[in-house]
Amino acid sequence: MPVQFDMRGFERAASGIGALQDQIPFALSQSLNDGLFASRDHLITHTWPAHVSVRDPNFLRNALRVERASKTKLSGAVTNEGTRAGNRGHLKLHEDGGTKRPTKSKIAIPDRKVLARRSGRGVPKSLRPGTAPNTFRKGDVIYQVTGGKKNRKLKLLYTLKPSAPIKGVVPFRPDFDMVMRREVARAFPDRIRAAMASRRR
């Protein structure tokens, strides 16, 4: 959801301190970039951890990047497009809810005992579907054989499903809107004054 600003407010603020109209685009582009980086930081450090169980503290930082504004393009974005982590993370589903569907094969839903072993790096290699030793698949279930010959046991690791529901719980858009409006309004007065000072030199 885009955040739109009324240019007339910035024009009035600039005029009130004697700035020229041609100084506004540069000052505003810098203010927008200030807002974009502040919004990205807020989503990473506040929005995300307040609504999900964070196992990898670097995940969202790697998933989100800033597309900067310029004086000839007064628009920018915080986006996950073009990042490997963002494409993998299904961020839109975390806000809107929906169904996760794999492009290939099926989704491996881990058993709760496997989930309990997850860390910031995910499931240990010894419990991952493709690397766990002594596993076999029966129907849509992956088992692991444990123990020796006399006390051999089967451990349920994963259930394979064609899709999985994701609840929409992360308010990315409202938080982005709030921080952008606050930070751009906060940054513009200093940015326009800096532009005026640069003109005088």
VEXBALUM-610202 format. One record per residue: x, y, z of N, C-alpha, C, CB in turn. Coordinates in nm, 2 decimals. Glycine has a CB too. Example, Ala and Ser with C-alpha at 12.3 -4.5 7.8 and 13.67 -1.06 7.14 Angstrom:
// residues 2
    n_X    n_Y    n_Z   ca_X   ca_Y   ca_Z    c_X    c_Y    c_Z   cb_X   cb_Y   cb_Z
   1.32  -0.57   0.78   1.23  -0.45   0.78   1.32  -0.33   0.78   1.13  -0.45   0.90
   1.28  -0.22   0.71   1.37  -0.11   0.71   1.29   0.00   0.79   1.41  -0.06   0.57
END
This chain:
// residues 201
    n_X    n_Y    n_Z   ca_X   ca_Y   ca_Z    c_X    c_Y    c_Z   cb_X   cb_Y   cb_Z
   0.09  -0.12   0.00   0.00   0.00   0.00   0.09   0.12   0.00  -0.10   0.00   0.12
   0.08   0.21  -0.10   0.17   0.33  -0.11   0.13   0.43  -0.01   0.17   0.39  -0.25
   0.23   0.51   0.04   0.21   0.62   0.13   0.22   0.75   0.04   0.31   0.63   0.25
   0.11   0.83   0.03   0.11   0.95  -0.05   0.12   1.07   0.03  -0.01   0.95  -0.15
   0.19   1.17  -0.02   0.21   1.30   0.06   0.15   1.41  -0.03   0.36   1.32   0.09
   0.10   1.51   0.04   0.05   1.63  -0.03   0.16   1.73  -0.04  -0.08   1.69   0.05
   0.20   1.75  -0.17   0.31   1.84  -0.19   0.29   1.98  -0.14   0.34   1.85  -0.34
   0.16   2.02  -0.13   0.14   2.16  -0.08   0.19   2.19   0.06  -0.01   2.19  -0.09
   0.18   2.09   0.14   0.24   2.10   0.28   0.38   2.13   0.28   0.21   1.98   0.36
   0.46   2.06   0.19   0.60   2.09   0.19   0.63   2.22   0.12   0.67   1.97   0.11
   0.55   2.26   0.02   0.57   2.39  -0.04   0.55   2.50   0.06   0.48   2.40  -0.16
   0.45   2.49   0.14   0.42   2.59   0.24   0.53   2.60   0.35   0.29   2.56   0.31
   0.58   2.48   0.39   0.69   2.48   0.49   0.81   2.54   0.43   0.72   2.33   0.53
   0.84   2.51   0.30   0.96   2.57   0.24   0.95   2.72   0.22   0.99   2.50   0.10
   0.83   2.76   0.18   0.81   2.91   0.16   0.82   2.98   0.29   0.67   2.93   0.10
   0.78   2.92   0.40   0.78   2.98   0.53   0.91   3.02   0.58   0.71   2.90   0.63
   1.02   2.95   0.53   1.15   2.98   0.58   1.24   3.04   0.47   1.22   2.85   0.63
   1.17   3.08   0.36   1.23   3.15   0.25   1.31   3.06   0.15   1.33   3.24   0.31
   1.27   2.93   0.14   1.34   2.84   0.05   1.28   2.86  -0.09   1.33   2.70   0.09
   1.36   2.84  -0.19   1.31   2.84  -0.33   1.24   2.71  -0.37   1.42   2.87  -0.43
   1.14   2.72  -0.46   1.07   2.60  -0.50   1.16   2.50  -0.56   0.96   2.64  -0.59
   1.26   2.54  -0.63   1.34   2.44  -0.70   1.44   2.36  -0.60   1.43   2.50  -0.80
   1.44   2.40  -0.47   1.51   2.33  -0.37   1.43   2.22  -0.31   1.56   2.43  -0.26
   1.30   2.22  -0.33   1.21   2.13  -0.26   1.23   1.98  -0.31   1.07   2.16  -0.29
   1.25   1.95  -0.44   1.26   1.81  -0.48   1.38   1.74  -0.42   1.27   1.81  -0.63
   1.49   1.81  -0.41   1.61   1.75  -0.35   1.59   1.72  -0.20   1.74   1.83  -0.38
   1.54   1.82  -0.13   1.52   1.81   0.01   1.42   1.70   0.04   1.48   1.94   0.07
   1.31   1.70  -0.04   1.21   1.60  -0.02   1.26   1.46  -0.05   1.09   1.63  -0.11
   1.34   1.44  -0.15   1.39   1.31  -0.18   1.48   1.26  -0.07   1.47   1.31  -0.31
   1.56   1.35  -0.01   1.63   1.30   0.11   1.55   1.27   0.23   1.73   1.41   0.15
   1.44   1.35   0.25   1.35   1.32   0.36   1.28   1.18   0.34   1.24   1.43   0.37
   1.24   1.16   0.21   1.18   1.03   0.18   1.28   0.91   0.21   1.13   1.02   0.03
   1.40   0.93   0.17   1.50   0.83   0.20   1.52   0.81   0.35   1.63   0.86   0.13
   1.52   0.92   0.42   1.53   0.91   0.57   1.41   0.82   0.62   1.53   1.05   0.64
   1.29   0.85   0.57   1.17   0.78   0.61   1.18   0.63   0.57   1.05   0.84   0.55
   1.23   0.60   0.45   1.24   0.46   0.41   1.33   0.38   0.49   1.28   0.46   0.26
   1.45   0.44   0.52   1.54   0.36   0.61   1.49   0.35   0.75   1.68   0.43   0.60
   1.43   0.45   0.80   1.37   0.44   0.93   1.26   0.33   0.94   1.32   0.57   0.98
   1.18   0.33   0.83   1.07   0.23   0.82   1.12   0.09   0.81   0.98   0.26   0.70
   1.22   0.07   0.73   1.28  -0.06   0.72   1.33  -0.11   0.86   1.40  -0.06   0.62
   1.40  -0.02   0.93   1.46  -0.05   1.06   1.34  -0.09   1.16   1.54   0.06   1.11
   1.24  -0.01   1.15   1.12  -0.04   1.24   1.06  -0.17   1.21   1.02   0.08   1.23
   1.04  -0.20   1.09   0.98  -0.33   1.05   1.07  -0.45   1.10   0.96  -0.34   0.90
   1.20  -0.43   1.09   1.29  -0.53   1.13   1.30  -0.55   1.28   1.43  -0.51   1.08
   1.31  -0.44   1.35   1.34  -0.44   1.50   1.21  -0.44   1.59   1.43  -0.33   1.54
   1.10  -0.40   1.53   0.98  -0.39   1.61   0.86  -0.47   1.56   0.94  -0.24   1.62
   0.83  -0.44   1.43   0.71  -0.51   1.38   0.72  -0.66   1.37   0.68  -0.46   1.24
   0.83  -0.71   1.31   0.85  -0.85   1.29   0.86  -0.93   1.42   0.97  -0.88   1.21
   0.95  -0.89   1.51   0.96  -0.97   1.64   0.84  -0.96   1.73   1.08  -0.92   1.71
   0.76  -0.85   1.71   0.64  -0.84   1.80   0.53  -0.93   1.76   0.59  -0.70   1.80
   0.54  -1.00   1.64   0.43  -1.08   1.59   0.46  -1.22   1.55   0.36  -1.01   1.48
   0.59  -1.25   1.54   0.63  -1.39   1.51   0.74  -1.43   1.60   0.68  -1.39   1.36
   0.77  -1.56   1.61   0.88  -1.61   1.69   1.00  -1.61   1.60   0.85  -1.76   1.74
   1.09  -1.52   1.64   1.21  -1.50   1.55   1.32  -1.60   1.59   1.27  -1.35   1.57
   1.36  -1.68   1.49   1.46  -1.78   1.51   1.59  -1.73   1.45   1.42  -1.91   1.46
   1.58  -1.66   1.34   1.70  -1.60   1.27   1.69  -1.45   1.28   1.71  -1.65   1.12
   1.76  -1.39   1.36   1.75  -1.24   1.38   1.80  -1.16   1.26   1.84  -1.20   1.50
   1.87  -1.23   1.16   1.91  -1.16   1.04   1.82  -1.18   0.92   2.05  -1.20   1.01
   1.72  -1.26   0.94   1.63  -1.30   0.83   1.57  -1.18   0.76   1.52  -1.40   0.87
   1.49  -1.10   0.84   1.42  -0.99   0.78   1.52  -0.88   0.73   1.32  -0.93   0.87
   1.63  -0.86   0.80   1.73  -0.77   0.75   1.78  -0.81   0.61   1.85  -0.76   0.85
   1.80  -0.93   0.59   1.84  -0.98   0.46   1.73  -0.98   0.36   1.90  -1.12   0.47
   1.61  -0.98   0.40   1.49  -0.99   0.31   1.45  -0.86   0.26   1.38  -1.06   0.38
   1.47  -0.75   0.33   1.42  -0.62   0.30   1.53  -0.53   0.25   1.34  -0.55   0.41
   1.50  -0.46   0.14   1.60  -0.36   0.09   1.52  -0.23   0.06   1.68  -0.41  -0.03
   1.60  -0.12   0.04   1.54   0.01   0.02   1.56   0.05  -0.13   1.59   0.12   0.11
   1.46   0.09  -0.20   1.47   0.15  -0.33   1.47   0.30  -0.30   1.36   0.11  -0.43
   1.58   0.37  -0.33   1.59   0.52  -0.29   1.51   0.61  -0.38   1.73   0.56  -0.29
   1.46   0.72  -0.33   1.40   0.83  -0.41   1.52   0.92  -0.46   1.30   0.91  -0.32
   1.49   1.00  -0.56   1.58   1.10  -0.61   1.50   1.23  -0.64   1.66   1.05  -0.73
   1.57   1.34  -0.67   1.50   1.46  -0.69   1.42   1.45  -0.82   1.60   1.58  -0.70
   1.45   1.36  -0.91   1.38   1.34  -1.03   1.28   1.23  -1.02   1.47   1.32  -1.15
   1.28   1.16  -0.91   1.19   1.04  -0.89   1.15   1.05  -0.74   1.25   0.90  -0.93
   1.04   1.12  -0.71   1.00   1.14  -0.57   0.92   1.02  -0.52   0.93   1.27  -0.55
   0.98   0.90  -0.53   0.91   0.78  -0.48   1.02   0.68  -0.45   0.81   0.72  -0.59
   0.99   0.59  -0.36   1.08   0.49  -0.32   1.01   0.38  -0.25   1.19   0.54  -0.22
   1.08   0.28  -0.20   1.01   0.16  -0.15   1.10   0.08  -0.05   0.96   0.07  -0.26
   1.03   0.02   0.04   1.10  -0.09   0.12   1.04  -0.22   0.06   1.07  -0.08   0.27
   1.12  -0.30   0.00   1.07  -0.42  -0.07   1.15  -0.54  -0.05   1.07  -0.39  -0.22
   1.09  -0.66  -0.07   1.17  -0.78  -0.06   1.20  -0.84  -0.20   1.09  -0.89   0.02
   1.16  -0.76  -0.30   1.19  -0.81  -0.44   1.34  -0.80  -0.47   1.12  -0.72  -0.54
   1.39  -0.91  -0.53   1.53  -0.91  -0.56   1.62  -0.97  -0.45   1.58  -0.78  -0.60
   1.56  -1.01  -0.34   1.64  -1.07  -0.23   1.60  -1.21  -0.22   1.62  -0.99  -0.10
   1.70  -1.30  -0.20   1.68  -1.44  -0.19   1.59  -1.47  -0.06   1.81  -1.52  -0.18
   1.63  -1.41   0.05   1.55  -1.43   0.17   1.41  -1.39   0.16   1.62  -1.36   0.29
   1.39  -1.27   0.10   1.25  -1.22   0.08   1.16  -1.31   0.00   1.25  -1.08   0.03
   1.22  -1.36  -0.11   1.14  -1.45  -0.19   1.11  -1.58  -0.12   1.21  -1.48  -0.32
   1.19  -1.62  -0.03   1.17  -1.75   0.04   1.08  -1.73   0.16   1.31  -1.80   0.09
   1.06  -1.61   0.21   1.00  -1.59   0.34   0.85  -1.57   0.33   1.05  -1.47   0.40
   0.78  -1.56   0.21   0.64  -1.55   0.20   0.59  -1.43   0.29   0.57  -1.68   0.24
   0.65  -1.32   0.28   0.62  -1.20   0.37   0.48  -1.15   0.35   0.71  -1.09   0.35
   0.43  -1.15   0.22   0.29  -1.11   0.20   0.19  -1.20   0.27   0.26  -1.11   0.05
   0.22  -1.33   0.27   0.12  -1.42   0.34   0.13  -1.39   0.49   0.16  -1.56   0.31
   0.24  -1.35   0.55   0.25  -1.32   0.69   0.16  -1.20   0.73   0.39  -1.30   0.73
   0.13  -1.12   0.63   0.05  -1.00   0.66  -0.10  -1.03   0.63   0.09  -0.88   0.59
  -0.12  -1.08   0.51  -0.26  -1.10   0.46  -0.32  -1.24   0.49  -0.26  -1.08   0.31
  -0.23  -1.33   0.52  -0.28  -1.47   0.54  -0.30  -1.53   0.40  -0.41  -1.47   0.62
  -0.31  -1.66   0.40  -0.33  -1.73   0.28  -0.28  -1.87   0.29  -0.27  -1.66   0.16
  -0.25  -1.93   0.17  -0.20  -2.07   0.16  -0.07  -2.07   0.09  -0.30  -2.15   0.09
   0.03  -2.13   0.16   0.16  -2.16   0.10   0.16  -2.28   0.02   0.27  -2.16   0.21
   0.20  -2.27  -0.11   0.20  -2.38  -0.20   0.34  -2.39  -0.26   0.09  -2.37  -0.31
   0.40  -2.51  -0.26   0.54  -2.52  -0.32   0.53  -2.52  -0.47   0.61  -2.65  -0.26
   0.64  -2.48  -0.53   0.65  -2.49  -0.68   0.68  -2.63  -0.72   0.75  -2.39  -0.73
   0.74  -2.71  -0.63   0.77  -2.85  -0.67   0.74  -2.93  -0.55   0.93  -2.86  -0.70
   0.71  -3.06  -0.58   0.68  -3.16  -0.47   0.58  -3.11  -0.37   0.81  -3.19  -0.40
   0.60  -3.14  -0.24   0.51  -3.10  -0.14   0.58  -3.03  -0.02   0.43  -3.23  -0.09
   0.50  -2.97   0.07   0.56  -2.91   0.18   0.58  -3.01   0.29   0.47  -2.79   0.23
   0.70  -3.01   0.35   0.73  -3.10   0.46   0.70  -3.03   0.59   0.89  -3.14   0.46
   0.59  -3.08   0.66   0.55  -3.02   0.78   0.62  -3.09   0.90   0.39  -3.03   0.80
   0.71  -3.03   0.97   0.78  -3.10   1.08   0.70  -3.14   1.20   0.90  -3.01   1.12
   0.73  -3.25   1.25   0.67  -3.29   1.38   0.71  -3.20   1.49   0.71  -3.44   1.41
   0.63  -3.19   1.60   0.66  -3.09   1.70   0.79  -3.12   1.77   0.55  -3.10   1.81
   0.84  -3.24   1.77   0.97  -3.27   1.83   1.08  -3.21   1.74   0.99  -3.42   1.85
   1.06  -3.21   1.61   1.16  -3.15   1.52   1.16  -3.00   1.54   1.13  -3.19   1.37
   1.04  -2.94   1.55   1.02  -2.80   1.57   1.10  -2.75   1.70   0.88  -2.76   1.58
   1.09  -2.84   1.80   1.16  -2.80   1.92   1.31  -2.79   1.91   1.12  -2.90   2.03
   1.36  -2.85   1.80   1.51  -2.85   1.78   1.56  -2.74   1.70   1.55  -2.98   1.72
   1.46  -2.65   1.65   1.50  -2.54   1.56   1.57  -2.44   1.63   1.38  -2.48   1.49
   1.67  -2.37   1.56   1.74  -2.26   1.62   1.74  -2.15   1.52   1.89  -2.30   1.65
   1.83  -2.05   1.54   1.84  -1.94   1.44   1.87  -1.98   1.30   1.93  -1.84   1.49
   1.94  -2.10   1.29   1.98  -2.15   1.16   1.88  -2.25   1.11   2.12  -2.21   1.17
   1.77  -2.26   1.17   1.67  -2.36   1.13   1.68  -2.49   1.19   1.67  -2.37   0.98
   1.63  -2.59   1.12   1.64  -2.73   1.18   1.78  -2.79   1.16   1.53  -2.82   1.10
   1.83  -2.86   1.26   1.97  -2.92   1.24   1.97  -3.00   1.12   2.00  -3.00   1.36
   2.09  -3.01   1.06   2.11  -3.09   0.93   2.07  -3.23   0.95   2.26  -3.08   0.89
   2.09  -3.28   1.07   2.06  -3.42   1.10   1.91  -3.45   1.10   2.12  -3.46   1.23
   1.83  -3.34   1.10   1.68  -3.36   1.10   1.61  -3.30   0.98   1.62  -3.30   1.22
   1.69  -3.26   0.88   1.63  -3.20   0.76   1.58  -3.31   0.66   1.73  -3.10   0.69
   1.48  -3.28   0.59   1.42  -3.39   0.50   1.52  -3.45   0.41   1.31  -3.34   0.42
   1.61  -3.37   0.35   1.70  -3.42   0.25   1.83  -3.47   0.30   1.73  -3.31   0.15
   1.86  -3.44   0.43   2.00  -3.48   0.48   1.99  -3.57   0.61   2.07  -3.36   0.51
   1.87  -3.58   0.67   1.86  -3.67   0.79   1.90  -3.81   0.76   1.72  -3.66   0.85
   1.99  -3.88   0.83   2.03  -4.01   0.80   1.92  -4.12   0.84   2.16  -4.05   0.88
   1.93  -4.23   0.78   1.84  -4.34   0.81   1.69  -4.31   0.80   1.87  -4.39   0.95
   1.65  -4.24   0.70   1.51  -4.21   0.68   1.45  -4.28   0.57   1.49  -4.05   0.66
   1.32  -4.29   0.57   1.25  -4.35   0.46   1.11  -4.29   0.45   1.24  -4.51   0.47
   1.05  -4.29   0.34   0.92  -4.23   0.32   0.81  -4.34   0.30   0.92  -4.13   0.20
   0.70  -4.33   0.37   0.59  -4.42   0.35   0.47  -4.34   0.33   0.58  -4.52   0.48
   0.42  -4.34   0.21   0.31  -4.25   0.17   0.35  -4.11   0.18   0.19  -4.27   0.27
   0.28  -4.03   0.26   0.32  -3.89   0.28   0.38  -3.86   0.41   0.20  -3.80   0.26
   0.45  -3.96   0.47   0.52  -3.94   0.60   0.67  -3.98   0.58   0.45  -4.03   0.70
   0.75  -3.90   0.64   0.90  -3.93   0.65   0.93  -3.98   0.79   0.98  -3.81   0.61
   0.99  -4.10   0.80   1.03  -4.15   0.93   1.18  -4.16   0.93   0.97  -4.29   0.95
   1.23  -4.17   1.06   1.37  -4.19   1.08   1.39  -4.31   1.17   1.44  -4.07   1.14
   1.48  -4.40   1.13   1.51  -4.52   1.21   1.62  -4.49   1.31   1.55  -4.64   1.12
   1.59  -4.51   1.44   1.69  -4.48   1.54   1.71  -4.61   1.62   1.64  -4.37   1.64
   1.82  -4.60   1.70   1.86  -4.72   1.79   1.93  -4.83   1.71   1.73  -4.78   1.85
   1.97  -4.93   1.79   2.04  -5.04   1.73   1.95  -5.15   1.69   2.14  -5.09   1.83
   2.01  -5.27   1.66   1.93  -5.38   1.61   1.83  -5.43   1.72   2.02  -5.50   1.58
   1.86  -5.42   1.84   1.77  -5.48   1.95   1.67  -5.38   1.99   1.85  -5.52   2.06
   1.70  -5.25   1.98   1.60  -5.15   2.03   1.57  -5.05   1.92   1.65  -5.08   2.15
   1.55  -5.10   1.80   1.52  -5.01   1.68   1.38  -4.95   1.70   1.53  -5.09   1.55
   1.38  -4.82   1.67   1.25  -4.74   1.68   1.23  -4.66   1.55   1.25  -4.66   1.81
   1.11  -4.62   1.53   1.08  -4.53   1.42   1.04  -4.39   1.48   0.96  -4.58   1.34
   1.10  -4.29   1.43   1.07  -4.15   1.48   1.00  -4.07   1.36   1.19  -4.08   1.52
   0.88  -4.02   1.39   0.81  -3.94   1.29   0.89  -3.80   1.27   0.66  -3.92   1.32
   0.93  -3.77   1.15   1.00  -3.64   1.13   0.91  -3.54   1.06   1.12  -3.67   1.04
   0.85  -3.58   0.94   0.77  -3.49   0.86   0.65  -3.55   0.80   0.86  -3.43   0.75
   0.54  -3.47   0.78   0.43  -3.51   0.71   0.42  -3.42   0.58   0.29  -3.49   0.79
   0.41  -3.48   0.47   0.41  -3.41   0.34   0.27  -3.37   0.30   0.48  -3.49   0.23
   0.25  -3.24   0.27   0.12  -3.19   0.23   0.13  -3.10   0.11   0.06  -3.11   0.35
   0.03  -3.09   0.03   0.04  -3.01  -0.09   0.03  -2.86  -0.07  -0.08  -3.04  -0.19
  -0.01  -2.82   0.05  -0.02  -2.68   0.09  -0.02  -2.67   0.24  -0.14  -2.61   0.02
   0.00  -2.54   0.29  -0.01  -2.52   0.43  -0.06  -2.38   0.45   0.13  -2.53   0.50
  -0.16  -2.36   0.55  -0.21  -2.23   0.58  -0.12  -2.14   0.65  -0.35  -2.24   0.65
  -0.11  -2.01   0.62  -0.03  -1.92   0.70  -0.13  -1.81   0.75   0.08  -1.85   0.61
  -0.13  -1.78   0.88  -0.21  -1.68   0.94  -0.15  -1.54   0.91  -0.23  -1.70   1.09
  -0.24  -1.44   0.88  -0.20  -1.31   0.86  -0.19  -1.23   0.99  -0.29  -1.24   0.76
  -0.07  -1.21   1.04  -0.06  -1.15   1.18   0.04  -1.03   1.18  -0.01  -1.26   1.27
   0.12  -1.01   1.07   0.22  -0.90   1.08   0.18  -0.78   1.01   0.36  -0.96   1.02
   0.16  -0.67   1.08   0.10  -0.54   1.01   0.21  -0.46   0.94   0.03  -0.46   1.12
   0.27  -0.52   0.84   0.38  -0.44   0.77   0.33  -0.31   0.72   0.43  -0.53   0.65
   0.21  -0.31   0.65   0.16  -0.18   0.58   0.13  -0.07   0.68   0.04  -0.22   0.50
   0.05  -0.10   0.78   0.01   0.01   0.88   0.14   0.06   0.95  -0.08  -0.05   0.99
   0.23  -0.02   0.99   0.35   0.03   1.05   0.44   0.11   0.96   0.43  -0.09   1.11
   0.45   0.06   0.83   0.52   0.14   0.73   0.46   0.28   0.71   0.53   0.06   0.60
   0.33   0.28   0.70   0.26   0.41   0.68   0.29   0.50   0.80   0.11   0.38   0.66
   0.28   0.45   0.92   0.29   0.53   1.04   0.44   0.59   1.05   0.27   0.45   1.16
   0.54   0.51   1.03   0.67   0.55   1.04   0.71   0.65   0.93   0.77   0.43   1.04
   0.67   0.62   0.81   0.70   0.70   0.69   0.65   0.85   0.71   0.65   0.65   0.56
   0.52   0.86   0.75   0.46   0.99   0.77   0.53   1.07   0.88   0.31   0.98   0.80
   0.56   1.00   0.99   0.63   1.06   1.10   0.77   1.11   1.07   0.63   0.97   1.22
   0.85   1.02   1.00   0.99   1.05   0.98   1.01   1.15   0.87   1.06   0.92   0.95
   0.92   1.14   0.76   0.94   1.24   0.65   0.91   1.38   0.71   0.85   1.21   0.54
   0.80   1.39   0.79   0.76   1.52   0.84   0.87   1.57   0.94   0.63   1.51   0.92
   0.94   1.48   1.01   1.04   1.52   1.10   1.17   1.56   1.02   1.08   1.40   1.19
   1.20   1.50   0.91   1.32   1.52   0.84   1.32   1.64   0.75   1.36   1.40   0.76
   1.20   1.68   0.69   1.20   1.78   0.59   1.25   1.91   0.63   1.06   1.79   0.54
   1.22   1.97   0.75   1.27   2.10   0.79   1.42   2.11   0.79   1.21   2.14   0.92
   1.49   2.01   0.84   1.63   2.01   0.84   1.69   1.99   0.70   1.69   1.90   0.93
   1.62   1.91   0.62   1.67   1.89   0.49   1.66   2.01   0.40   1.60   1.77   0.42
   1.55   2.08   0.41   1.53   2.20   0.33   1.63   2.31   0.37   1.38   2.25   0.33
   1.65   2.32   0.50   1.75   2.42   0.55   1.89   2.39   0.50   1.75   2.43   0.71
   1.92   2.26   0.50   2.05   2.22   0.45   2.07   2.25   0.30   2.08   2.07   0.47
   1.96   2.24   0.23   1.96   2.27   0.08   1.98   2.42   0.06   1.83   2.23   0.01
   1.91   2.50   0.15   1.93   2.65   0.14   2.07   2.69   0.17   1.83   2.72   0.24
   2.13   2.63   0.28   2.27   2.66   0.31   2.37   2.62   0.20   2.31   2.58   0.44
   2.34   2.51   0.14   2.43   2.47   0.03   2.42   2.57  -0.09   2.38   2.33  -0.02
   2.30   2.62  -0.11   2.28   2.72  -0.22   2.36   2.84  -0.19   2.13   2.75  -0.24
   2.37   2.89  -0.07   2.44   3.01  -0.03   2.59   3.00  -0.05   2.41   3.05   0.11
   2.65   2.88  -0.03   2.79   2.86  -0.04   2.85   2.88  -0.18   2.83   2.72   0.01
END
